[in-house]
């Protein structure tokens, strides 16, 4: 399990809320810090891949477990 600096619980939220909340949380972090996001929206997998590409942040991990999607995003 990778280390992270902040966790965002986006369970129960549908697109685009997990991305919007992640964007806000990342704004509070400094470069190199890692945000862990937990979401239940299956669409969030593609959303976070696209978000990382668009923003230049690194999607370090994208996993699914028991209907929960977990993402580790490293701030650029």
PDB file of N, CA, C and O in Angstrom:
ATOM      1  N   UNK A   1       0.842  -1.187   0.000  1.00  0.00           N
ATOM      2  CA  UNK A   1       0.000   0.000   0.000  1.00  0.00           C
ATOM      3  C   UNK A   1       0.884   1.246   0.000  1.00  0.00           C
ATOM      4  O   UNK A   1       1.755   1.412   0.853  1.00  0.00           O
ATOM      5  N   UNK A   2       0.642   2.090  -0.952  1.00  0.00           N
ATOM      6  CA  UNK A   2       1.447   3.308  -1.068  1.00  0.00           C
ATOM      7  C   UNK A   2       1.018   4.318  -0.004  1.00  0.00           C
ATOM      8  O   UNK A   2      -0.113   4.295   0.482  1.00  0.00           O
ATOM      9  N   UNK A   3       1.928   5.178   0.334  1.00  0.00           N
ATOM     10  CA  UNK A   3       1.622   6.238   1.289  1.00  0.00           C
ATOM     11  C   UNK A   3       0.892   7.368   0.569  1.00  0.00           C
ATOM     12  O   UNK A   3       1.076   7.583  -0.629  1.00  0.00           O
ATOM     13  N   UNK A   4       0.066   8.084   1.321  1.00  0.00           N
ATOM     14  CA  UNK A   4      -0.608   9.245   0.754  1.00  0.00           C
ATOM     15  C   UNK A   4      -0.691  10.320   1.816  1.00  0.00           C
ATOM     16  O   UNK A   4      -0.618  10.039   3.012  1.00  0.00           O
ATOM     17  N   UNK A   5      -0.847  11.565   1.364  1.00  0.00           N
ATOM     18  CA  UNK A   5      -0.842  12.713   2.262  1.00  0.00           C
ATOM     19  C   UNK A   5      -2.240  13.144   2.676  1.00  0.00           C
ATOM     20  O   UNK A   5      -2.437  13.696   3.758  1.00  0.00           O
ATOM     21  N   UNK A   6      -3.207  12.889   1.805  1.00  0.00           N
ATOM     22  CA  UNK A   6      -4.580  13.294   2.097  1.00  0.00           C
ATOM     23  C   UNK A   6      -5.525  12.292   1.461  1.00  0.00           C
ATOM     24  O   UNK A   6      -5.223  11.710   0.419  1.00  0.00           O
ATOM     25  N   UNK A   7      -6.685  12.092   2.103  1.00  0.00           N
ATOM     26  CA  UNK A   7      -7.671  11.165   1.547  1.00  0.00           C
ATOM     27  C   UNK A   7      -8.967  11.912   1.277  1.00  0.00           C
ATOM     28  O   UNK A   7      -9.400  12.749   2.069  1.00  0.00           O
ATOM     29  N   UNK A   8      -9.571  11.593   0.151  1.00  0.00           N
ATOM     30  CA  UNK A   8     -10.853  12.178  -0.236  1.00  0.00           C
ATOM     31  C   UNK A   8     -11.860  11.045  -0.362  1.00  0.00           C
ATOM     32  O   UNK A   8     -11.679  10.132  -1.168  1.00  0.00           O
ATOM     33  N   UNK A   9     -12.913  11.104   0.431  1.00  0.00           N
ATOM     34  CA  UNK A   9     -13.971  10.096   0.361  1.00  0.00           C
ATOM     35  C   UNK A   9     -15.053  10.611  -0.571  1.00  0.00           C
ATOM     36  O   UNK A   9     -15.831  11.492  -0.205  1.00  0.00           O
ATOM     37  N   UNK A  10     -15.100  10.056  -1.787  1.00  0.00           N
ATOM     38  CA  UNK A  10     -16.094  10.488  -2.768  1.00  0.00           C
ATOM     39  C   UNK A  10     -17.132   9.387  -2.995  1.00  0.00           C
ATOM     40  O   UNK A  10     -17.789   9.359  -4.036  1.00  0.00           O
ATOM     41  N   UNK A  11     -17.281   8.488  -2.030  1.00  0.00           N
ATOM     42  CA  UNK A  11     -18.264   7.406  -2.159  1.00  0.00           C
ATOM     43  C   UNK A  11     -19.672   7.979  -2.209  1.00  0.00           C
ATOM     44  O   UNK A  11     -20.019   8.876  -1.441  1.00  0.00           O
ATOM     45  N   UNK A  12     -20.477   7.450  -3.124  1.00  0.00           N
ATOM     46  CA  UNK A  12     -21.851   7.898  -3.255  1.00  0.00           C
ATOM     47  C   UNK A  12     -22.014   9.114  -4.152  1.00  0.00           C
ATOM     48  O   UNK A  12     -23.137   9.524  -4.444  1.00  0.00           O
ATOM     49  N   UNK A  13     -20.911   9.689  -4.590  1.00  0.00           N
ATOM     50  CA  UNK A  13     -20.974  10.858  -5.475  1.00  0.00           C
ATOM     51  C   UNK A  13     -20.854  10.412  -6.931  1.00  0.00           C
ATOM     52  O   UNK A  13     -20.079   9.513  -7.257  1.00  0.00           O
ATOM     53  N   UNK A  14     -21.627  11.050  -7.790  1.00  0.00           N
ATOM     54  CA  UNK A  14     -21.551  10.725  -9.209  1.00  0.00           C
ATOM     55  C   UNK A  14     -20.806  11.820  -9.962  1.00  0.00           C
ATOM     56  O   UNK A  14     -20.686  12.953  -9.497  1.00  0.00           O
ATOM     57  N   UNK A  15     -20.311  11.445 -11.141  1.00  0.00           N
ATOM     58  CA  UNK A  15     -19.601  12.349 -12.023  1.00  0.00           C
ATOM     59  C   UNK A  15     -20.416  13.632 -12.185  1.00  0.00           C
ATOM     60  O   UNK A  15     -21.634  13.538 -12.337  1.00  0.00           O
ATOM     61  N   UNK A  16     -19.834  14.795 -12.162  1.00  0.00           N
ATOM     62  CA  UNK A  16     -18.391  15.059 -12.075  1.00  0.00           C
ATOM     63  C   UNK A  16     -17.887  15.366 -10.659  1.00  0.00           C
ATOM     64  O   UNK A  16     -16.758  15.829 -10.495  1.00  0.00           O
ATOM     65  N   UNK A  17     -18.712  15.113  -9.637  1.00  0.00           N
ATOM     66  CA  UNK A  17     -18.336  15.510  -8.278  1.00  0.00           C
ATOM     67  C   UNK A  17     -17.025  14.913  -7.768  1.00  0.00           C
ATOM     68  O   UNK A  17     -16.245  15.643  -7.157  1.00  0.00           O
ATOM     69  N   UNK A  18     -16.737  13.619  -7.984  1.00  0.00           N
ATOM     70  CA  UNK A  18     -15.443  13.112  -7.489  1.00  0.00           C
ATOM     71  C   UNK A  18     -14.251  13.872  -8.075  1.00  0.00           C
ATOM     72  O   UNK A  18     -13.283  14.156  -7.371  1.00  0.00           O
ATOM     73  N   UNK A  19     -14.328  14.201  -9.370  1.00  0.00           N
ATOM     74  CA  UNK A  19     -13.240  14.936 -10.026  1.00  0.00           C
ATOM     75  C   UNK A  19     -13.138  16.357  -9.472  1.00  0.00           C
ATOM     76  O   UNK A  19     -12.042  16.836  -9.182  1.00  0.00           O
ATOM     77  N   UNK A  20     -14.271  17.023  -9.328  1.00  0.00           N
ATOM     78  CA  UNK A  20     -14.267  18.397  -8.829  1.00  0.00           C
ATOM     79  C   UNK A  20     -13.704  18.467  -7.417  1.00  0.00           C
ATOM     80  O   UNK A  20     -12.935  19.372  -7.093  1.00  0.00           O
ATOM     81  N   UNK A  21     -14.089  17.507  -6.576  1.00  0.00           N
ATOM     82  CA  UNK A  21     -13.581  17.495  -5.196  1.00  0.00           C
ATOM     83  C   UNK A  21     -12.095  17.152  -5.173  1.00  0.00           C
ATOM     84  O   UNK A  21     -11.341  17.692  -4.363  1.00  0.00           O
ATOM     85  N   UNK A  22     -11.675  16.252  -6.067  1.00  0.00           N
ATOM     86  CA  UNK A  22     -10.255  15.882  -6.134  1.00  0.00           C
ATOM     87  C   UNK A  22      -9.434  17.083  -6.573  1.00  0.00           C
ATOM     88  O   UNK A  22      -8.348  17.327  -6.048  1.00  0.00           O
ATOM     89  N   UNK A  23      -9.958  17.833  -7.541  1.00  0.00           N
ATOM     90  CA  UNK A  23      -9.260  19.018  -8.039  1.00  0.00           C
ATOM     91  C   UNK A  23      -9.055  20.021  -6.903  1.00  0.00           C
ATOM     92  O   UNK A  23      -7.977  20.595  -6.750  1.00  0.00           O
ATOM     93  N   UNK A  24     -10.108  20.220  -6.113  1.00  0.00           N
ATOM     94  CA  UNK A  24     -10.040  21.153  -4.986  1.00  0.00           C
ATOM     95  C   UNK A  24      -9.020  20.667  -3.957  1.00  0.00           C
ATOM     96  O   UNK A  24      -8.221  21.451  -3.446  1.00  0.00           O
ATOM     97  N   UNK A  25      -9.056  19.370  -3.658  1.00  0.00           N
ATOM     98  CA  UNK A  25      -8.133  18.799  -2.669  1.00  0.00           C
ATOM     99  C   UNK A  25      -6.685  18.908  -3.153  1.00  0.00           C
ATOM    100  O   UNK A  25      -5.789  19.220  -2.369  1.00  0.00           O
ATOM    101  N   UNK A  26      -6.457  18.650  -4.446  1.00  0.00           N
ATOM    102  CA  UNK A  26      -5.103  18.740  -4.999  1.00  0.00           C
ATOM    103  C   UNK A  26      -4.567  20.171  -4.934  1.00  0.00           C
ATOM    104  O   UNK A  26      -3.366  20.384  -4.764  1.00  0.00           O
ATOM    105  N   UNK A  27      -5.460  21.142  -5.070  1.00  0.00           N
ATOM    106  CA  UNK A  27      -5.044  22.545  -5.002  1.00  0.00           C
ATOM    107  C   UNK A  27      -4.452  22.879  -3.640  1.00  0.00           C
ATOM    108  O   UNK A  27      -3.639  23.794  -3.518  1.00  0.00           O
ATOM    109  N   UNK A  28      -4.860  22.140  -2.623  1.00  0.00           N
ATOM    110  CA  UNK A  28      -4.378  22.394  -1.262  1.00  0.00           C
ATOM    111  C   UNK A  28      -3.056  21.670  -0.975  1.00  0.00           C
ATOM    112  O   UNK A  28      -2.392  21.948   0.023  1.00  0.00           O
ATOM    113  N   UNK A  29      -2.687  20.744  -1.858  1.00  0.00           N
ATOM    114  CA  UNK A  29      -1.452  19.987  -1.658  1.00  0.00           C
ATOM    115  C   UNK A  29      -0.289  20.685  -2.357  1.00  0.00           C
ATOM    116  O   UNK A  29      -0.494  21.528  -3.230  1.00  0.00           O
ATOM    117  N   UNK A  30       0.928  20.327  -1.968  1.00  0.00           N
ATOM    118  CA  UNK A  30       2.103  20.852  -2.648  1.00  0.00           C
ATOM    119  C   UNK A  30       2.606  19.787  -3.612  1.00  0.00           C
ATOM    120  O   UNK A  30       2.262  18.612  -3.485  1.00  0.00           O
ATOM    121  N   UNK A  31       3.427  20.207  -4.584  1.00  0.00           N
ATOM    122  CA  UNK A  31       3.955  19.285  -5.581  1.00  0.00           C
ATOM    123  C   UNK A  31       4.612  18.067  -4.950  1.00  0.00           C
ATOM    124  O   UNK A  31       5.382  18.194  -3.998  1.00  0.00           O
ATOM    125  N   UNK A  32       4.307  16.886  -5.479  1.00  0.00           N
ATOM    126  CA  UNK A  32       4.899  15.656  -4.978  1.00  0.00           C
ATOM    127  C   UNK A  32       4.056  14.974  -3.917  1.00  0.00           C
ATOM    128  O   UNK A  32       4.291  13.810  -3.592  1.00  0.00           O
ATOM    129  N   UNK A  33       3.078  15.685  -3.374  1.00  0.00           N
ATOM    130  CA  UNK A  33       2.202  15.052  -2.385  1.00  0.00           C
ATOM    131  C   UNK A  33       1.167  14.196  -3.094  1.00  0.00           C
ATOM    132  O   UNK A  33       0.874  14.400  -4.272  1.00  0.00           O
ATOM    133  N   UNK A  34       0.615  13.232  -2.359  1.00  0.00           N
ATOM    134  CA  UNK A  34      -0.284  12.248  -2.960  1.00  0.00           C
ATOM    135  C   UNK A  34      -1.674  12.321  -2.326  1.00  0.00           C
ATOM    136  O   UNK A  34      -1.824  12.353  -1.105  1.00  0.00           O
ATOM    137  N   UNK A  35      -2.671  12.347  -3.190  1.00  0.00           N
ATOM    138  CA  UNK A  35      -4.070  12.338  -2.771  1.00  0.00           C
ATOM    139  C   UNK A  35      -4.644  10.964  -3.054  1.00  0.00           C
ATOM    140  O   UNK A  35      -4.493  10.439  -4.157  1.00  0.00           O
ATOM    141  N   UNK A  36      -5.310  10.371  -2.053  1.00  0.00           N
ATOM    142  CA  UNK A  36      -6.005   9.104  -2.278  1.00  0.00           C
ATOM    143  C   UNK A  36      -7.485   9.419  -2.369  1.00  0.00           C
ATOM    144  O   UNK A  36      -8.043  10.093  -1.503  1.00  0.00           O
ATOM    145  N   UNK A  37      -8.117   8.925  -3.429  1.00  0.00           N
ATOM    146  CA  UNK A  37      -9.549   9.137  -3.630  1.00  0.00           C
ATOM    147  C   UNK A  37     -10.247   7.786  -3.593  1.00  0.00           C
ATOM    148  O   UNK A  37      -9.799   6.828  -4.224  1.00  0.00           O
ATOM    149  N   UNK A  38     -11.345   7.715  -2.852  1.00  0.00           N
ATOM    150  CA  UNK A  38     -12.174   6.507  -2.832  1.00  0.00           C
ATOM    151  C   UNK A  38     -13.517   6.902  -3.429  1.00  0.00           C
ATOM    152  O   UNK A  38     -14.177   7.818  -2.937  1.00  0.00           O
ATOM    153  N   UNK A  39     -13.921   6.207  -4.491  1.00  0.00           N
ATOM    154  CA  UNK A  39     -15.174   6.535  -5.172  1.00  0.00           C
ATOM    155  C   UNK A  39     -15.971   5.252  -5.433  1.00  0.00           C
ATOM    156  O   UNK A  39     -15.419   4.152  -5.415  1.00  0.00           O
ATOM    157  N   UNK A  40     -17.268   5.411  -5.674  1.00  0.00           N
ATOM    158  CA  UNK A  40     -18.108   4.263  -5.998  1.00  0.00           C
ATOM    159  C   UNK A  40     -18.684   4.364  -7.407  1.00  0.00           C
ATOM    160  O   UNK A  40     -19.333   3.432  -7.880  1.00  0.00           O
ATOM    161  N   UNK A  41     -18.450   5.487  -8.077  1.00  0.00           N
ATOM    162  CA  UNK A  41     -18.955   5.684  -9.438  1.00  0.00           C
ATOM    163  C   UNK A  41     -18.034   4.976 -10.431  1.00  0.00           C
ATOM    164  O   UNK A  41     -16.872   5.358 -10.569  1.00  0.00           O
ATOM    165  N   UNK A  42     -18.540   3.936 -11.132  1.00  0.00           N
ATOM    166  CA  UNK A  42     -17.689   3.208 -12.087  1.00  0.00           C
ATOM    167  C   UNK A  42     -17.099   4.110 -13.158  1.00  0.00           C
ATOM    168  O   UNK A  42     -16.022   3.820 -13.679  1.00  0.00           O
ATOM    169  N   UNK A  43     -17.782   5.198 -13.500  1.00  0.00           N
ATOM    170  CA  UNK A  43     -17.286   6.133 -14.503  1.00  0.00           C
ATOM    171  C   UNK A  43     -16.047   6.883 -14.051  1.00  0.00           C
ATOM    172  O   UNK A  43     -15.337   7.477 -14.863  1.00  0.00           O
ATOM    173  N   UNK A  44     -15.791   6.853 -12.748  1.00  0.00           N
ATOM    174  CA  UNK A  44     -14.654   7.612 -12.219  1.00  0.00           C
ATOM    175  C   UNK A  44     -13.315   7.053 -12.691  1.00  0.00           C
ATOM    176  O   UNK A  44     -12.316   7.772 -12.702  1.00  0.00           O
ATOM    177  N   UNK A  45     -13.282   5.774 -13.081  1.00  0.00           N
ATOM    178  CA  UNK A  45     -12.025   5.182 -13.547  1.00  0.00           C
ATOM    179  C   UNK A  45     -11.519   5.936 -14.773  1.00  0.00           C
ATOM    180  O   UNK A  45     -10.374   6.385 -14.805  1.00  0.00           O
ATOM    181  N   UNK A  46     -12.375   6.071 -15.779  1.00  0.00           N
ATOM    182  CA  UNK A  46     -11.974   6.806 -16.992  1.00  0.00           C
ATOM    183  C   UNK A  46     -11.822   8.288 -16.701  1.00  0.00           C
ATOM    184  O   UNK A  46     -10.944   8.951 -17.254  1.00  0.00           O
ATOM    185  N   UNK A  47     -12.688   8.810 -15.825  1.00  0.00           N
ATOM    186  CA  UNK A  47     -12.630  10.230 -15.475  1.00  0.00           C
ATOM    187  C   UNK A  47     -11.270  10.593 -14.893  1.00  0.00           C
ATOM    188  O   UNK A  47     -10.673  11.598 -15.279  1.00  0.00           O
ATOM    189  N   UNK A  48     -10.777   9.772 -13.960  1.00  0.00           N
ATOM    190  CA  UNK A  48      -9.508  10.098 -13.311  1.00  0.00           C
ATOM    191  C   UNK A  48      -8.319   9.909 -14.246  1.00  0.00           C
ATOM    192  O   UNK A  48      -7.319  10.619 -14.135  1.00  0.00           O
ATOM    193  N   UNK A  49      -8.426   8.945 -15.175  1.00  0.00           N
ATOM    194  CA  UNK A  49      -7.358   8.781 -16.171  1.00  0.00           C
ATOM    195  C   UNK A  49      -7.274  10.034 -17.024  1.00  0.00           C
ATOM    196  O   UNK A  49      -6.184  10.552 -17.269  1.00  0.00           O
ATOM    197  N   UNK A  50      -8.419  10.519 -17.477  1.00  0.00           N
ATOM    198  CA  UNK A  50      -8.462  11.719 -18.319  1.00  0.00           C
ATOM    199  C   UNK A  50      -8.026  12.949 -17.516  1.00  0.00           C
ATOM    200  O   UNK A  50      -7.290  13.800 -18.017  1.00  0.00           O
ATOM    201  N   UNK A  51      -8.485  13.030 -16.279  1.00  0.00           N
ATOM    202  CA  UNK A  51      -8.139  14.151 -15.404  1.00  0.00           C
ATOM    203  C   UNK A  51      -6.625  14.251 -15.219  1.00  0.00           C
ATOM    204  O   UNK A  51      -6.057  15.341 -15.291  1.00  0.00           O
ATOM    205  N   UNK A  52      -5.980  13.117 -14.982  1.00  0.00           N
ATOM    206  CA  UNK A  52      -4.528  13.103 -14.778  1.00  0.00           C
ATOM    207  C   UNK A  52      -3.807  13.593 -16.035  1.00  0.00           C
ATOM    208  O   UNK A  52      -2.864  14.380 -15.951  1.00  0.00           O
ATOM    209  N   UNK A  53      -4.255  13.124 -17.194  1.00  0.00           N
ATOM    210  CA  UNK A  53      -3.627  13.545 -18.454  1.00  0.00           C
ATOM    211  C   UNK A  53      -3.803  15.043 -18.676  1.00  0.00           C
ATOM    212  O   UNK A  53      -2.865  15.733 -19.073  1.00  0.00           O
ATOM    213  N   UNK A  54      -5.005  15.538 -18.418  1.00  0.00           N
ATOM    214  CA  UNK A  54      -5.305  16.943 -18.672  1.00  0.00           C
ATOM    215  C   UNK A  54      -4.571  17.881 -17.717  1.00  0.00           C
ATOM    216  O   UNK A  54      -4.184  18.986 -18.099  1.00  0.00           O
ATOM    217  N   UNK A  55      -4.382  17.438 -16.476  1.00  0.00           N
ATOM    218  CA  UNK A  55      -3.813  18.328 -15.463  1.00  0.00           C
ATOM    219  C   UNK A  55      -2.319  18.131 -15.266  1.00  0.00           C
ATOM    220  O   UNK A  55      -1.670  18.953 -14.619  1.00  0.00           O
ATOM    221  N   UNK A  56      -1.759  17.048 -15.818  1.00  0.00           N
ATOM    222  CA  UNK A  56      -0.340  16.791 -15.653  1.00  0.00           C
ATOM    223  C   UNK A  56       0.009  16.139 -14.329  1.00  0.00           C
ATOM    224  O   UNK A  56       1.183  15.924 -14.026  1.00  0.00           O
ATOM    225  N   UNK A  57      -1.018  15.822 -13.531  1.00  0.00           N
ATOM    226  CA  UNK A  57      -0.779  15.093 -12.284  1.00  0.00           C
ATOM    227  C   UNK A  57      -0.639  13.616 -12.621  1.00  0.00           C
ATOM    228  O   UNK A  57      -1.160  13.162 -13.639  1.00  0.00           O
ATOM    229  N   UNK A  58       0.055  12.865 -11.782  1.00  0.00           N
ATOM    230  CA  UNK A  58       0.324  11.460 -12.072  1.00  0.00           C
ATOM    231  C   UNK A  58      -0.682  10.557 -11.371  1.00  0.00           C
ATOM    232  O   UNK A  58      -0.810  10.588 -10.147  1.00  0.00           O
ATOM    233  N   UNK A  59      -1.400   9.745 -12.161  1.00  0.00           N
ATOM    234  CA  UNK A  59      -2.286   8.728 -11.589  1.00  0.00           C
ATOM    235  C   UNK A  59      -1.403   7.529 -11.276  1.00  0.00           C
ATOM    236  O   UNK A  59      -1.097   6.729 -12.161  1.00  0.00           O
ATOM    237  N   UNK A  60      -0.993   7.404 -10.015  1.00  0.00           N
ATOM    238  CA  UNK A  60      -0.045   6.372  -9.612  1.00  0.00           C
ATOM    239  C   UNK A  60      -0.698   5.004  -9.489  1.00  0.00           C
ATOM    240  O   UNK A  60      -0.066   3.975  -9.729  1.00  0.00           O
ATOM    241  N   UNK A  61      -1.967   5.007  -9.114  1.00  0.00           N
ATOM    242  CA  UNK A  61      -2.639   3.737  -8.868  1.00  0.00           C
ATOM    243  C   UNK A  61      -4.126   3.902  -9.103  1.00  0.00           C
ATOM    244  O   UNK A  61      -4.714   4.932  -8.776  1.00  0.00           O
ATOM    245  N   UNK A  62      -4.730   2.857  -9.681  1.00  0.00           N
ATOM    246  CA  UNK A  62      -6.175   2.831  -9.890  1.00  0.00           C
ATOM    247  C   UNK A  62      -6.611   1.396  -9.636  1.00  0.00           C
ATOM    248  O   UNK A  62      -6.322   0.505 -10.435  1.00  0.00           O
ATOM    249  N   UNK A  63      -7.307   1.172  -8.525  1.00  0.00           N
ATOM    250  CA  UNK A  63      -7.707  -0.189  -8.178  1.00  0.00           C
ATOM    251  C   UNK A  63      -9.183  -0.232  -7.840  1.00  0.00           C
ATOM    252  O   UNK A  63      -9.795   0.784  -7.511  1.00  0.00           O
ATOM    253  N   UNK A  64      -9.746  -1.439  -7.931  1.00  0.00           N
ATOM    254  CA  UNK A  64     -11.156  -1.631  -7.602  1.00  0.00           C
ATOM    255  C   UNK A  64     -11.255  -2.787  -6.622  1.00  0.00           C
ATOM    256  O   UNK A  64     -10.647  -3.840  -6.814  1.00  0.00           O
ATOM    257  N   UNK A  65     -12.031  -2.572  -5.569  1.00  0.00           N
ATOM    258  CA  UNK A  65     -12.200  -3.613  -4.559  1.00  0.00           C
ATOM    259  C   UNK A  65     -13.600  -3.515  -3.990  1.00  0.00           C
ATOM    260  O   UNK A  65     -13.977  -2.487  -3.427  1.00  0.00           O
ATOM    261  N   UNK A  66     -14.373  -4.580  -4.133  1.00  0.00           N
ATOM    262  CA  UNK A  66     -15.745  -4.634  -3.586  1.00  0.00           C
ATOM    263  C   UNK A  66     -16.596  -3.436  -3.999  1.00  0.00           C
ATOM    264  O   UNK A  66     -17.327  -2.868  -3.188  1.00  0.00           O
ATOM    265  N   UNK A  67     -16.489  -3.060  -5.283  1.00  0.00           N
ATOM    266  CA  UNK A  67     -17.321  -1.965  -5.781  1.00  0.00           C
ATOM    267  C   UNK A  67     -16.817  -0.580  -5.423  1.00  0.00           C
ATOM    268  O   UNK A  67     -17.475   0.420  -5.710  1.00  0.00           O
ATOM    269  N   UNK A  68     -15.646  -0.520  -4.795  1.00  0.00           N
ATOM    270  CA  UNK A  68     -15.037   0.771  -4.490  1.00  0.00           C
ATOM    271  C   UNK A  68     -13.807   0.958  -5.356  1.00  0.00           C
ATOM    272  O   UNK A  68     -12.999   0.046  -5.525  1.00  0.00           O
ATOM    273  N   UNK A  69     -13.682   2.149  -5.896  1.00  0.00           N
ATOM    274  CA  UNK A  69     -12.546   2.465  -6.756  1.00  0.00           C
ATOM    275  C   UNK A  69     -11.598   3.366  -5.986  1.00  0.00           C
ATOM    276  O   UNK A  69     -12.009   4.373  -5.407  1.00  0.00           O
ATOM    277  N   UNK A  70     -10.319   2.992  -5.985  1.00  0.00           N
ATOM    278  CA  UNK A  70      -9.321   3.765  -5.234  1.00  0.00           C
ATOM    279  C   UNK A  70      -8.266   4.287  -6.198  1.00  0.00           C
ATOM    280  O   UNK A  70      -7.753   3.564  -7.052  1.00  0.00           O
ATOM    281  N   UNK A  71      -7.966   5.552  -6.029  1.00  0.00           N
ATOM    282  CA  UNK A  71      -6.994   6.212  -6.903  1.00  0.00           C
ATOM    283  C   UNK A  71      -5.945   6.903  -6.058  1.00  0.00           C
ATOM    284  O   UNK A  71      -6.247   7.488  -5.017  1.00  0.00           O
ATOM    285  N   UNK A  72      -4.707   6.826  -6.522  1.00  0.00           N
ATOM    286  CA  UNK A  72      -3.631   7.591  -5.903  1.00  0.00           C
ATOM    287  C   UNK A  72      -3.142   8.574  -6.956  1.00  0.00           C
ATOM    288  O   UNK A  72      -2.674   8.176  -8.023  1.00  0.00           O
ATOM    289  N   UNK A  73      -3.253   9.840  -6.650  1.00  0.00           N
ATOM    290  CA  UNK A  73      -2.873  10.886  -7.601  1.00  0.00           C
ATOM    291  C   UNK A  73      -1.762  11.722  -6.980  1.00  0.00           C
ATOM    292  O   UNK A  73      -1.917  12.294  -5.901  1.00  0.00           O
ATOM    293  N   UNK A  74      -0.638  11.778  -7.690  1.00  0.00           N
ATOM    294  CA  UNK A  74       0.499  12.560  -7.219  1.00  0.00           C
ATOM    295  C   UNK A  74       0.459  13.924  -7.885  1.00  0.00           C
ATOM    296  O   UNK A  74       0.411  14.032  -9.111  1.00  0.00           O
ATOM    297  N   UNK A  75       0.480  14.961  -7.064  1.00  0.00           N
ATOM    298  CA  UNK A  75       0.422  16.319  -7.602  1.00  0.00           C
ATOM    299  C   UNK A  75       1.717  16.665  -8.318  1.00  0.00           C
ATOM    300  O   UNK A  75       2.814  16.415  -7.819  1.00  0.00           O
ATOM    301  N   UNK A  76       1.562  17.245  -9.501  1.00  0.00           N
ATOM    302  CA  UNK A  76       2.723  17.616 -10.310  1.00  0.00           C
ATOM    303  C   UNK A  76       3.480  18.771  -9.676  1.00  0.00           C
ATOM    304  O   UNK A  76       4.490  19.220 -10.220  1.00  0.00           O
TER     305      UNK A  76
END
